[in-house]
Amino acid sequence: MRIFFDFDNTVTLVDVLNELIERFSVRDDWMVLEQSWQLGEITTKECLTGQMKGIRISNRELVKYLKTVRIDPYFLKLIDLSRRKGVGPVIVSDNFEQIINIILENNGIKGVPIYANHLTLHRGRLSPFFPYQNPGCPFCAHCKKIHFMNETHSMDDPIIYVG
């Protein structure tokens, strides 16, 4: 058995990425991008790329904000239960690995594999990279399905996705 968790609004009590964009964006076009994405007019990758371009933040500000993010207390219970049952939890997210790592670390969670988009911060600007995009699917920035179905697990292996 394998258990996968989405991150924003599942592991965390808030949508971390949306809050980050709302707090640190220096222009309002992120809302237009969000609306276009919700209407299916642009892909998730296009939306996130455009939204990240509008953010101005220092590493210190980013870490300070991320230290305020708390995780759902039930996630801790699920992690403990799954590990006791010999099932390793995995996080799959459209958020960014660096952000997720900081939040998990700040909340005392270690050893959970993370498959998420990547982010670089240079001179106050965030640049996203999408290593898990499926070229056959134009809508996703991160094809979570590729983590569910891989060569190391049998097709008979039960999969639980929480998100």
C-alpha angles and dihedrals in degrees: 000000000000129000123202127189130199111220116216112069090358108061090017128050091231139036096264096189094051092048091049091052093046094048101042106029112115094200136044100230089096087080092054089049091049092051092047089051093049089051090051093244094123134026125254089250092054091047096049093043091053094044093050090052090062096054122098114188140141122230088248092053091047094051091044091054094044091052088065093058115102128196127230108271089222089062089063089052092049091049091051093047094046092049092049088053091050095252116131114216119225130196118219116182149158086223119090127276094227092054093046092049092054093048094047091047092049089053095048097252117141137171100030112134113232128205108186143127119286130240136194125199117207125165093342095310127112120219119191127212123192110208095166100051113133110224088207092060114059095188106059128076089194121025101212091185091074088067094049095052112042137139095259094066133059120242085237091060107110115240125204119192120190114191 
